[in-house]
Amino acid sequence: MWDYTDKVREHFFNPRNVGEIENPDGVGEVGSLACGDALKLTFKLDEDGRIADAKFKTFGCASAIATSSVLTEMIKGMTIEEASKVTNRDIADYLGGLPEQKMHCSVMGREALEAAIENYRSGGKKRHELEGKVVCTCFGVTDKEIERVIHENNLTTVEDVTNYCKAGGGCGGCKAEIEKIIEKIQGETTTKEAPAPAPRRPGKLTNIQKIQLIQQTINEQIRPALRADGGNIELIDIEGNKVIVAFRGMCAQCRLAEFTMKDVVEARLREFVSEDLFVEEDKESAQQPHNHRG
Ligand code: FES
């Protein structure tokens, strides 16, 4: 016995908006009777472009009926733009949740809505077409759809994928390929989330290399940070490990100048060029007129 919420039960026993709209503005048909689930969604817009009415016909289990019913309720009053943002999670949440094994019903609802919107946008010409390469022939599920449910629902196992789109739930012949898709997506996510490698300080530098690197670090790492705060920095000279700079703009006579110099400039130069560097402010140029804000 499935653990259904009261709202699922209620929509199953008293489904709303069952049927088909005559002369609809959008029609979406997904699934197939052969696969055990099918849903046809129709909607009509009012003169303001909002969904005035929506109806469904489905062949499926209690949760397929409840999700279809609740979907028609959810989208009434929405613009096409708003309806196009409804996710399968939104549908399941609206029902107070669905058993994991039944999440594919919420995905079917979202697919039917998308198909109906696509049909409306094409002036009634376009019908739902499978995108991508079919991975699961038992249920006609493509790689694109599998990737999408994994991304949108943070799925990590083949069993999850089966729960959300049925792929893998028949003969099982596609499970290895689903596993590969999961690994590929996890690889992408890990790469994206991996912190940027720490900048590496070069080894021993010649004098010329050191000067170039100091200039480059000031240009690329330090000046943009100071500019964001209305200031600027100029490299005056380099004597051994002493880097002489002048602050311009708001930094020139700001009481925080020393702090800025020590904390930002020196730290950055040590990080990117050499640990031995220290920074001094050129006091003469600090006396020059400037646009001090503070
Ligand atoms: S091919 Fe996917 S379960 Fe059979």
py3Dmol code that shows the C-alpha trace and the ligand (Angstrom):
import py3Dmol

protein = """\
ATOM      1  CA  MET A   1       0.000   0.000   0.000  1.00  0.00           C
ATOM      2  CA  TRP A   2       1.463   3.359  -1.042  1.00  0.00           C
ATOM      3  CA  ASP A   3       1.858   6.056   1.527  1.00  0.00           C
ATOM      4  CA  TYR A   4      -0.186   8.804  -0.126  1.00  0.00           C
ATOM      5  CA  THR A   5      -0.878  12.213   1.393  1.00  0.00           C
ATOM      6  CA  ASP A   6      -4.462  13.274   2.066  1.00  0.00           C
ATOM      7  CA  LYS A   7      -4.245  15.655  -0.867  1.00  0.00           C
ATOM      8  CA  VAL A   8      -3.263  12.858  -3.262  1.00  0.00           C
ATOM      9  CA  ARG A   9      -6.126  10.728  -1.987  1.00  0.00           C
ATOM     10  CA  GLU A  10      -8.546  13.617  -2.268  1.00  0.00           C
ATOM     11  CA  HIS A  11      -7.577  14.391  -5.874  1.00  0.00           C
ATOM     12  CA  PHE A  12      -7.683  10.706  -6.743  1.00  0.00           C
ATOM     13  CA  PHE A  13     -11.193  10.186  -5.359  1.00  0.00           C
ATOM     14  CA  ASN A  14     -12.461  13.569  -6.635  1.00  0.00           C
ATOM     15  CA  PRO A  15     -10.359  14.438  -9.659  1.00  0.00           C
ATOM     16  CA  ARG A  16     -10.961  17.972 -10.992  1.00  0.00           C
ATOM     17  CA  ASN A  17     -11.187  19.002 -14.621  1.00  0.00           C
ATOM     18  CA  VAL A  18     -11.473  15.560 -16.167  1.00  0.00           C
ATOM     19  CA  GLY A  19     -12.146  15.587 -19.904  1.00  0.00           C
ATOM     20  CA  GLU A  20     -11.035  17.446 -22.960  1.00  0.00           C
ATOM     21  CA  ILE A  21     -11.549  21.084 -23.945  1.00  0.00           C
ATOM     22  CA  GLU A  22     -13.220  21.706 -27.270  1.00  0.00           C
ATOM     23  CA  ASN A  23     -11.115  23.839 -29.602  1.00  0.00           C
ATOM     24  CA  PRO A  24      -8.251  24.111 -27.134  1.00  0.00           C
ATOM     25  CA  ASP A  25      -5.394  26.611 -27.510  1.00  0.00           C
ATOM     26  CA  GLY A  26      -2.847  23.992 -26.448  1.00  0.00           C
ATOM     27  CA  VAL A  27      -2.784  20.167 -26.467  1.00  0.00           C
ATOM     28  CA  GLY A  28      -0.111  18.019 -24.867  1.00  0.00           C
ATOM     29  CA  GLU A  29      -0.060  14.231 -25.100  1.00  0.00           C
ATOM     30  CA  VAL A  30       2.669  12.209 -23.459  1.00  0.00           C
ATOM     31  CA  GLY A  31       3.337   8.624 -22.418  1.00  0.00           C
ATOM     32  CA  SER A  32       1.637   5.672 -24.042  1.00  0.00           C
ATOM     33  CA  LEU A  33      -0.851   3.057 -23.023  1.00  0.00           C
ATOM     34  CA  ALA A  34       1.715   0.403 -23.874  1.00  0.00           C
ATOM     35  CA  CYS A  35       4.000   1.883 -21.203  1.00  0.00           C
ATOM     36  CA  GLY A  36       1.237   1.922 -18.602  1.00  0.00           C
ATOM     37  CA  ASP A  37       0.896   5.729 -18.259  1.00  0.00           C
ATOM     38  CA  ALA A  38      -0.537   8.265 -20.645  1.00  0.00           C
ATOM     39  CA  LEU A  39      -1.749  11.813 -20.190  1.00  0.00           C
ATOM     40  CA  LYS A  40      -3.527  14.259 -22.452  1.00  0.00           C
ATOM     41  CA  LEU A  41      -3.726  17.848 -21.274  1.00  0.00           C
ATOM     42  CA  THR A  42      -5.718  20.593 -22.996  1.00  0.00           C
ATOM     43  CA  PHE A  43      -6.024  24.273 -22.086  1.00  0.00           C
ATOM     44  CA  LYS A  44      -7.762  27.404 -23.234  1.00  0.00           C
ATOM     45  CA  LEU A  45      -6.591  30.980 -22.723  1.00  0.00           C
ATOM     46  CA  ASP A  46      -8.689  34.026 -21.872  1.00  0.00           C
ATOM     47  CA  GLU A  47      -8.343  37.347 -23.690  1.00  0.00           C
ATOM     48  CA  ASP A  48      -5.536  38.410 -21.275  1.00  0.00           C
ATOM     49  CA  GLY A  49      -3.451  35.393 -22.246  1.00  0.00           C
ATOM     50  CA  ARG A  50      -4.034  33.566 -18.969  1.00  0.00           C
ATOM     51  CA  ILE A  51      -5.058  29.908 -18.773  1.00  0.00           C
ATOM     52  CA  ALA A  52      -8.813  30.112 -18.253  1.00  0.00           C
ATOM     53  CA  ASP A  53      -9.514  26.398 -18.322  1.00  0.00           C
ATOM     54  CA  ALA A  54      -7.517  23.162 -18.338  1.00  0.00           C
ATOM     55  CA  LYS A  55      -8.654  19.556 -18.551  1.00  0.00           C
ATOM     56  CA  PHE A  56      -6.971  16.177 -18.565  1.00  0.00           C
ATOM     57  CA  LYS A  57      -7.507  12.576 -19.540  1.00  0.00           C
ATOM     58  CA  THR A  58      -5.175   9.999 -18.133  1.00  0.00           C
ATOM     59  CA  PHE A  59      -4.559   6.330 -18.037  1.00  0.00           C
ATOM     60  CA  GLY A  60      -2.567   5.479 -14.985  1.00  0.00           C
ATOM     61  CA  CYS A  61      -2.439   4.827 -11.289  1.00  0.00           C
ATOM     62  CA  ALA A  62      -3.860   6.851  -8.394  1.00  0.00           C
ATOM     63  CA  SER A  63      -0.921   9.236  -8.366  1.00  0.00           C
ATOM     64  CA  ALA A  64      -1.129   9.787 -12.152  1.00  0.00           C
ATOM     65  CA  ILE A  65      -4.749  10.844 -11.688  1.00  0.00           C
ATOM     66  CA  ALA A  66      -3.975  13.011  -8.654  1.00  0.00           C
ATOM     67  CA  THR A  67      -0.990  14.758 -10.287  1.00  0.00           C
ATOM     68  CA  SER A  68      -2.953  15.439 -13.492  1.00  0.00           C
ATOM     69  CA  SER A  69      -5.881  16.790 -11.493  1.00  0.00           C
ATOM     70  CA  VAL A  70      -3.724  19.031  -9.361  1.00  0.00           C
ATOM     71  CA  LEU A  71      -1.770  20.255 -12.383  1.00  0.00           C
ATOM     72  CA  THR A  72      -4.952  21.559 -14.049  1.00  0.00           C
ATOM     73  CA  GLU A  73      -5.783  23.405 -10.810  1.00  0.00           C
ATOM     74  CA  MET A  74      -2.288  24.856 -10.491  1.00  0.00           C
ATOM     75  CA  ILE A  75      -2.040  26.315 -13.979  1.00  0.00           C
ATOM     76  CA  LYS A  76      -5.453  27.970 -14.110  1.00  0.00           C
ATOM     77  CA  GLY A  77      -4.921  31.727 -13.994  1.00  0.00           C
ATOM     78  CA  MET A  78      -1.263  31.458 -15.032  1.00  0.00           C
ATOM     79  CA  THR A  79       0.214  33.111 -18.109  1.00  0.00           C
ATOM     80  CA  ILE A  80       1.991  30.827 -20.571  1.00  0.00           C
ATOM     81  CA  GLU A  81       5.286  32.220 -19.289  1.00  0.00           C
ATOM     82  CA  GLU A  82       4.411  31.326 -15.701  1.00  0.00           C
ATOM     83  CA  ALA A  83       3.108  27.873 -16.648  1.00  0.00           C
ATOM     84  CA  SER A  84       6.309  27.127 -18.552  1.00  0.00           C
ATOM     85  CA  LYS A  85       8.245  27.443 -15.298  1.00  0.00           C
ATOM     86  CA  VAL A  86       6.258  24.763 -13.426  1.00  0.00           C
ATOM     87  CA  THR A  87       8.540  21.851 -12.519  1.00  0.00           C
ATOM     88  CA  ASN A  88       7.746  18.296 -11.532  1.00  0.00           C
ATOM     89  CA  ARG A  89       8.863  19.229  -8.002  1.00  0.00           C
ATOM     90  CA  ASP A  90       6.230  21.994  -7.890  1.00  0.00           C
ATOM     91  CA  ILE A  91       3.536  19.469  -8.810  1.00  0.00           C
ATOM     92  CA  ALA A  92       4.690  16.941  -6.203  1.00  0.00           C
ATOM     93  CA  ASP A  93       5.019  19.667  -3.554  1.00  0.00           C
ATOM     94  CA  TYR A  94       1.516  20.918  -4.303  1.00  0.00           C
ATOM     95  CA  LEU A  95       0.301  17.430  -3.417  1.00  0.00           C
ATOM     96  CA  GLY A  96       2.248  17.453  -0.168  1.00  0.00           C
ATOM     97  CA  GLY A  97       4.733  14.980  -1.689  1.00  0.00           C
ATOM     98  CA  LEU A  98       4.565  11.707  -3.587  1.00  0.00           C
ATOM     99  CA  PRO A  99       6.144   8.337  -2.807  1.00  0.00           C
ATOM    100  CA  GLU A 100       9.566   8.271  -4.540  1.00  0.00           C
ATOM    101  CA  GLN A 101       8.440   5.336  -6.680  1.00  0.00           C
ATOM    102  CA  LYS A 102       5.637   7.510  -8.043  1.00  0.00           C
ATOM    103  CA  MET A 103       7.594  10.639  -8.869  1.00  0.00           C
ATOM    104  CA  HIS A 104       7.447   9.698 -12.552  1.00  0.00           C
ATOM    105  CA  CYS A 105       3.794  10.787 -12.474  1.00  0.00           C
ATOM    106  CA  SER A 106       4.832  14.346 -11.603  1.00  0.00           C
ATOM    107  CA  VAL A 107       7.394  14.233 -14.426  1.00  0.00           C
ATOM    108  CA  MET A 108       4.680  13.064 -16.820  1.00  0.00           C
ATOM    109  CA  GLY A 109       2.524  16.022 -15.721  1.00  0.00           C
ATOM    110  CA  ARG A 110       5.345  18.495 -16.382  1.00  0.00           C
ATOM    111  CA  GLU A 111       6.030  16.881 -19.782  1.00  0.00           C
ATOM    112  CA  ALA A 112       2.353  17.120 -20.779  1.00  0.00           C
ATOM    113  CA  LEU A 113       2.263  20.780 -19.772  1.00  0.00           C
ATOM    114  CA  GLU A 114       5.402  21.523 -21.775  1.00  0.00           C
ATOM    115  CA  ALA A 115       4.014  19.663 -24.775  1.00  0.00           C
ATOM    116  CA  ALA A 116       0.753  21.652 -24.571  1.00  0.00           C
ATOM    117  CA  ILE A 117       2.659  24.952 -24.348  1.00  0.00           C
ATOM    118  CA  GLU A 118       4.847  23.961 -27.289  1.00  0.00           C
ATOM    119  CA  ASN A 119       1.729  23.061 -29.239  1.00  0.00           C
ATOM    120  CA  TYR A 120       0.180  26.463 -28.418  1.00  0.00           C
ATOM    121  CA  ARG A 121       3.344  28.372 -29.352  1.00  0.00           C
ATOM    122  CA  SER A 122       3.535  26.580 -32.720  1.00  0.00           C
ATOM    123  CA  GLY A 123      -0.041  27.621 -33.495  1.00  0.00           C
ATOM    124  CA  GLY A 124      -1.325  24.098 -32.909  1.00  0.00           C
ATOM    125  CA  LYS A 125       1.123  22.519 -35.349  1.00  0.00           C
ATOM    126  CA  LYS A 126       3.710  20.940 -33.101  1.00  0.00           C
ATOM    127  CA  ARG A 127       3.043  17.702 -31.250  1.00  0.00           C
ATOM    128  CA  HIS A 128       5.266  16.255 -28.575  1.00  0.00           C
ATOM    129  CA  GLU A 129       8.443  14.769 -29.983  1.00  0.00           C
ATOM    130  CA  LEU A 130      11.102  12.817 -28.173  1.00  0.00           C
ATOM    131  CA  GLU A 131      14.329  14.754 -27.866  1.00  0.00           C
ATOM    132  CA  GLY A 132      17.625  12.921 -27.884  1.00  0.00           C
ATOM    133  CA  LYS A 133      18.483   9.250 -28.260  1.00  0.00           C
ATOM    134  CA  VAL A 134      16.223   6.573 -26.787  1.00  0.00           C
ATOM    135  CA  VAL A 135      18.093   4.873 -23.951  1.00  0.00           C
ATOM    136  CA  CYS A 136      15.270   2.857 -22.428  1.00  0.00           C
ATOM    137  CA  THR A 137      13.329   1.117 -25.174  1.00  0.00           C
ATOM    138  CA  CYS A 138      10.905  -0.473 -22.710  1.00  0.00           C
ATOM    139  CA  PHE A 139       9.513   2.954 -21.765  1.00  0.00           C
ATOM    140  CA  GLY A 140      10.724   5.106 -24.652  1.00  0.00           C
ATOM    141  CA  VAL A 141      12.885   7.368 -22.475  1.00  0.00           C
ATOM    142  CA  THR A 142      15.699   9.356 -24.081  1.00  0.00           C
ATOM    143  CA  ASP A 143      19.103  10.391 -22.751  1.00  0.00           C
ATOM    144  CA  LYS A 144      17.923  14.036 -22.672  1.00  0.00           C
ATOM    145  CA  GLU A 145      14.972  13.228 -20.442  1.00  0.00           C
ATOM    146  CA  ILE A 146      17.147  11.123 -18.131  1.00  0.00           C
ATOM    147  CA  GLU A 147      19.709  13.938 -17.887  1.00  0.00           C
ATOM    148  CA  ARG A 148      16.968  16.414 -17.141  1.00  0.00           C
ATOM    149  CA  VAL A 149      15.376  14.453 -14.280  1.00  0.00           C
ATOM    150  CA  ILE A 150      18.821  13.854 -12.792  1.00  0.00           C
ATOM    151  CA  HIS A 151      19.670  17.575 -12.918  1.00  0.00           C
ATOM    152  CA  GLU A 152      16.323  18.872 -11.734  1.00  0.00           C
ATOM    153  CA  ASN A 153      15.932  16.409  -8.873  1.00  0.00           C
ATOM    154  CA  ASN A 154      19.571  15.805  -7.901  1.00  0.00           C
ATOM    155  CA  LEU A 155      19.290  12.073  -8.554  1.00  0.00           C
ATOM    156  CA  THR A 156      22.263   9.846  -7.802  1.00  0.00           C
ATOM    157  CA  THR A 157      21.236   6.233  -8.476  1.00  0.00           C
ATOM    158  CA  VAL A 158      19.673   4.186 -11.275  1.00  0.00           C
ATOM    159  CA  GLU A 159      16.818   3.379  -8.921  1.00  0.00           C
ATOM    160  CA  ASP A 160      16.142   7.117  -8.503  1.00  0.00           C
ATOM    161  CA  VAL A 161      16.061   7.529 -12.264  1.00  0.00           C
ATOM    162  CA  THR A 162      13.584   4.662 -12.580  1.00  0.00           C
ATOM    163  CA  ASN A 163      11.365   6.290  -9.973  1.00  0.00           C
ATOM    164  CA  TYR A 164      11.380   9.609 -11.805  1.00  0.00           C
ATOM    165  CA  CYS A 165      11.001   8.569 -15.444  1.00  0.00           C
ATOM    166  CA  LYS A 166      10.550   4.781 -15.411  1.00  0.00           C
ATOM    167  CA  ALA A 167      13.742   4.200 -17.427  1.00  0.00           C
ATOM    168  CA  GLY A 168      15.336   0.983 -16.196  1.00  0.00           C
ATOM    169  CA  GLY A 169      12.121  -0.321 -14.671  1.00  0.00           C
ATOM    170  CA  GLY A 170      11.411  -2.955 -17.364  1.00  0.00           C
ATOM    171  CA  CYS A 171      13.902  -5.471 -18.702  1.00  0.00           C
ATOM    172  CA  GLY A 172      16.760  -3.584 -17.056  1.00  0.00           C
ATOM    173  CA  GLY A 173      18.821  -3.679 -20.261  1.00  0.00           C
ATOM    174  CA  CYS A 174      19.420   0.108 -20.136  1.00  0.00           C
ATOM    175  CA  LYS A 175      20.675   0.274 -16.559  1.00  0.00           C
ATOM    176  CA  ALA A 176      24.376   0.355 -17.504  1.00  0.00           C
ATOM    177  CA  GLU A 177      23.753   3.287 -19.816  1.00  0.00           C
ATOM    178  CA  ILE A 178      21.765   5.137 -17.150  1.00  0.00           C
ATOM    179  CA  GLU A 179      24.654   4.562 -14.756  1.00  0.00           C
ATOM    180  CA  LYS A 180      27.014   6.151 -17.299  1.00  0.00           C
ATOM    181  CA  ILE A 181      24.767   9.191 -17.643  1.00  0.00           C
ATOM    182  CA  ILE A 182      24.705   9.609 -13.848  1.00  0.00           C
ATOM    183  CA  GLU A 183      28.507   9.340 -13.686  1.00  0.00           C
ATOM    184  CA  LYS A 184      28.911  11.874 -16.477  1.00  0.00           C
ATOM    185  CA  ILE A 185      26.657  14.392 -14.710  1.00  0.00           C
ATOM    186  CA  GLN A 186      28.308  13.813 -11.349  1.00  0.00           C
ATOM    187  CA  GLY A 187      31.689  14.369 -13.021  1.00  0.00           C
ATOM    188  CA  GLU A 188      30.479  17.677 -14.469  1.00  0.00           C
ATOM    189  CA  THR A 189      29.087  18.790 -11.121  1.00  0.00           C
ATOM    190  CA  THR A 190      32.254  17.908  -9.264  1.00  0.00           C
ATOM    191  CA  THR A 191      34.351  19.801 -11.791  1.00  0.00           C
ATOM    192  CA  LYS A 192      32.053  22.811 -11.503  1.00  0.00           C
ATOM    193  CA  GLU A 193      32.074  22.741  -7.728  1.00  0.00           C
ATOM    194  CA  ALA A 194      35.783  22.109  -7.326  1.00  0.00           C
ATOM    195  CA  PRO A 195      37.453  25.193  -5.902  1.00  0.00           C
ATOM    196  CA  ALA A 196      39.704  27.066  -8.270  1.00  0.00           C
ATOM    197  CA  PRO A 197      43.246  25.850  -7.890  1.00  0.00           C
ATOM    198  CA  ALA A 198      45.283  28.046  -5.588  1.00  0.00           C
ATOM    199  CA  PRO A 199      47.432  30.455  -7.540  1.00  0.00           C
ATOM    200  CA  ARG A 200      50.942  29.148  -7.706  1.00  0.00           C
ATOM    201  CA  ARG A 201      53.857  31.289  -6.924  1.00  0.00           C
ATOM    202  CA  PRO A 202      56.622  30.789  -9.430  1.00  0.00           C
ATOM    203  CA  GLY A 203      60.007  29.469  -8.346  1.00  0.00           C
ATOM    204  CA  LYS A 204      63.141  31.601  -8.440  1.00  0.00           C
ATOM    205  CA  LEU A 205      62.619  34.720 -10.540  1.00  0.00           C
ATOM    206  CA  THR A 206      65.074  36.901 -12.355  1.00  0.00           C
ATOM    207  CA  ASN A 207      64.821  40.619 -11.571  1.00  0.00           C
ATOM    208  CA  ILE A 208      63.044  41.311 -14.852  1.00  0.00           C
ATOM    209  CA  GLN A 209      60.558  38.488 -14.229  1.00  0.00           C
ATOM    210  CA  LYS A 210      59.924  39.760 -10.703  1.00  0.00           C
ATOM    211  CA  ILE A 211      59.214  43.306 -11.905  1.00  0.00           C
ATOM    212  CA  GLN A 212      56.911  42.029 -14.629  1.00  0.00           C
ATOM    213  CA  LEU A 213      55.032  39.799 -12.217  1.00  0.00           C
ATOM    214  CA  ILE A 214      54.630  42.584  -9.655  1.00  0.00           C
ATOM    215  CA  GLN A 215      53.240  44.873 -12.353  1.00  0.00           C
ATOM    216  CA  GLN A 216      50.939  42.140 -13.618  1.00  0.00           C
ATOM    217  CA  THR A 217      49.668  41.356 -10.098  1.00  0.00           C
ATOM    218  CA  ILE A 218      48.962  45.030  -9.448  1.00  0.00           C
ATOM    219  CA  ASN A 219      47.127  45.364 -12.760  1.00  0.00           C
ATOM    220  CA  GLU A 220      45.080  42.197 -12.550  1.00  0.00           C
ATOM    221  CA  GLN A 221      44.631  41.453  -8.861  1.00  0.00           C
ATOM    222  CA  ILE A 222      44.983  44.673  -6.894  1.00  0.00           C
ATOM    223  CA  ARG A 223      43.868  47.608  -9.026  1.00  0.00           C
ATOM    224  CA  PRO A 224      40.393  46.181  -9.852  1.00  0.00           C
ATOM    225  CA  ALA A 225      39.700  45.755  -6.090  1.00  0.00           C
ATOM    226  CA  LEU A 226      40.758  49.336  -5.309  1.00  0.00           C
ATOM    227  CA  ARG A 227      38.897  50.742  -8.319  1.00  0.00           C
ATOM    228  CA  ALA A 228      35.702  49.124  -7.099  1.00  0.00           C
ATOM    229  CA  ASP A 229      36.105  51.353  -4.062  1.00  0.00           C
ATOM    230  CA  GLY A 230      36.911  54.520  -6.040  1.00  0.00           C
ATOM    231  CA  GLY A 231      40.670  54.327  -5.628  1.00  0.00           C
ATOM    232  CA  ASN A 232      43.721  53.404  -7.649  1.00  0.00           C
ATOM    233  CA  ILE A 233      47.330  52.395  -7.224  1.00  0.00           C
ATOM    234  CA  GLU A 234      50.526  53.228  -9.054  1.00  0.00           C
ATOM    235  CA  LEU A 235      53.768  51.330  -8.956  1.00  0.00           C
ATOM    236  CA  ILE A 236      56.544  53.856  -8.287  1.00  0.00           C
ATOM    237  CA  ASP A 237      59.642  51.749  -7.872  1.00  0.00           C
ATOM    238  CA  ILE A 238      61.047  48.408  -6.805  1.00  0.00           C
ATOM    239  CA  GLU A 239      64.190  48.269  -4.653  1.00  0.00           C
ATOM    240  CA  GLY A 240      65.161  44.678  -3.947  1.00  0.00           C
ATOM    241  CA  ASN A 241      62.164  43.288  -2.093  1.00  0.00           C
ATOM    242  CA  LYS A 242      60.717  46.722  -1.353  1.00  0.00           C
ATOM    243  CA  VAL A 243      57.818  47.679  -3.589  1.00  0.00           C
ATOM    244  CA  ILE A 244      57.036  51.381  -3.516  1.00  0.00           C
ATOM    245  CA  VAL A 245      53.536  52.335  -4.509  1.00  0.00           C
ATOM    246  CA  ALA A 246      51.326  55.410  -4.476  1.00  0.00           C
ATOM    247  CA  PHE A 247      47.639  55.379  -3.815  1.00  0.00           C
ATOM    248  CA  ARG A 248      45.388  57.577  -5.912  1.00  0.00           C
ATOM    249  CA  GLY A 249      41.795  58.639  -5.582  1.00  0.00           C
ATOM    250  CA  MET A 250      40.066  57.906  -2.325  1.00  0.00           C
ATOM    251  CA  CYS A 251      42.900  55.767  -1.046  1.00  0.00           C
ATOM    252  CA  ALA A 252      45.497  58.557  -1.020  1.00  0.00           C
ATOM    253  CA  GLN A 253      44.831  60.097   2.376  1.00  0.00           C
ATOM    254  CA  CYS A 254      42.256  57.697   3.637  1.00  0.00           C
ATOM    255  CA  ARG A 255      42.933  56.582   7.204  1.00  0.00           C
ATOM    256  CA  LEU A 256      42.519  53.070   5.971  1.00  0.00           C
ATOM    257  CA  ALA A 257      45.292  53.497   3.399  1.00  0.00           C
ATOM    258  CA  GLU A 258      47.901  51.824   5.550  1.00  0.00           C
ATOM    259  CA  PHE A 259      45.575  48.988   6.303  1.00  0.00           C
ATOM    260  CA  THR A 260      44.692  48.646   2.618  1.00  0.00           C
ATOM    261  CA  MET A 261      48.325  48.665   1.669  1.00  0.00           C
ATOM    262  CA  LYS A 262      49.325  46.034   4.188  1.00  0.00           C
ATOM    263  CA  ASP A 263      46.325  43.820   3.902  1.00  0.00           C
ATOM    264  CA  VAL A 264      45.485  43.924   0.254  1.00  0.00           C
ATOM    265  CA  VAL A 265      48.561  44.968  -1.664  1.00  0.00           C
ATOM    266  CA  GLU A 266      51.254  43.253   0.326  1.00  0.00           C
ATOM    267  CA  ALA A 267      49.239  40.080   0.806  1.00  0.00           C
ATOM    268  CA  ARG A 268      48.480  39.847  -2.895  1.00  0.00           C
ATOM    269  CA  LEU A 269      52.061  40.460  -3.931  1.00  0.00           C
ATOM    270  CA  ARG A 270      53.300  37.846  -1.493  1.00  0.00           C
ATOM    271  CA  GLU A 271      50.681  35.410  -2.712  1.00  0.00           C
ATOM    272  CA  PHE A 272      51.401  35.823  -6.410  1.00  0.00           C
ATOM    273  CA  VAL A 273      55.040  36.897  -6.603  1.00  0.00           C
ATOM    274  CA  SER A 274      57.248  36.282  -3.577  1.00  0.00           C
ATOM    275  CA  GLU A 275      56.870  35.862   0.185  1.00  0.00           C
ATOM    276  CA  ASP A 276      59.822  38.221   0.745  1.00  0.00           C
ATOM    277  CA  LEU A 277      58.154  41.305  -0.693  1.00  0.00           C
ATOM    278  CA  PHE A 278      57.074  44.215   1.470  1.00  0.00           C
ATOM    279  CA  VAL A 279      55.291  47.351   0.463  1.00  0.00           C
ATOM    280  CA  GLU A 280      55.910  51.001   1.255  1.00  0.00           C
ATOM    281  CA  GLU A 281      53.880  53.976   0.321  1.00  0.00           C
ATOM    282  CA  ASP A 282      55.585  56.759  -1.607  1.00  0.00           C
ATOM    283  CA  LYS A 283      54.880  59.666   0.758  1.00  0.00           C
ATOM    284  CA  GLU A 284      55.823  62.351  -1.759  1.00  0.00           C
ATOM    285  CA  SER A 285      53.212  61.311  -4.266  1.00  0.00           C
ATOM    286  CA  ALA A 286      50.695  60.966  -1.415  1.00  0.00           C
ATOM    287  CA  GLN A 287      50.933  64.760  -0.969  1.00  0.00           C
ATOM    288  CA  GLN A 288      49.716  65.339  -4.515  1.00  0.00           C
ATOM    289  CA  PRO A 289      46.142  66.567  -5.038  1.00  0.00           C
ATOM    290  CA  HIS A 290      43.575  63.762  -5.330  1.00  0.00           C
ATOM    291  CA  ASN A 291      39.861  63.101  -5.277  1.00  0.00           C
ATOM    292  CA  HIS A 292      39.426  62.074  -1.698  1.00  0.00           C
ATOM    293  CA  ARG A 293      35.868  60.997  -0.912  1.00  0.00           C
ATOM    294  CA  GLY A 294      35.947  60.297   2.761  1.00  0.00           C
TER     295      GLY A 294
END
"""
ligand_1 = """\
4
FES
S 15.362 -0.938 -21.899
Fe 15.079 0.188 -20.067
S 14.091 -1.189 -18.792
Fe 14.184 -2.247 -20.650
"""
view = py3Dmol.view(width=600, height=400)
view.addModel(protein, "pdb")
view.setStyle({"model": 0}, {"cartoon": {"style": "trace"}})
view.addModel(ligand_1, "xyz")
view.setStyle({"model": 1}, {"stick": {}})
view.zoomTo()
view.show()
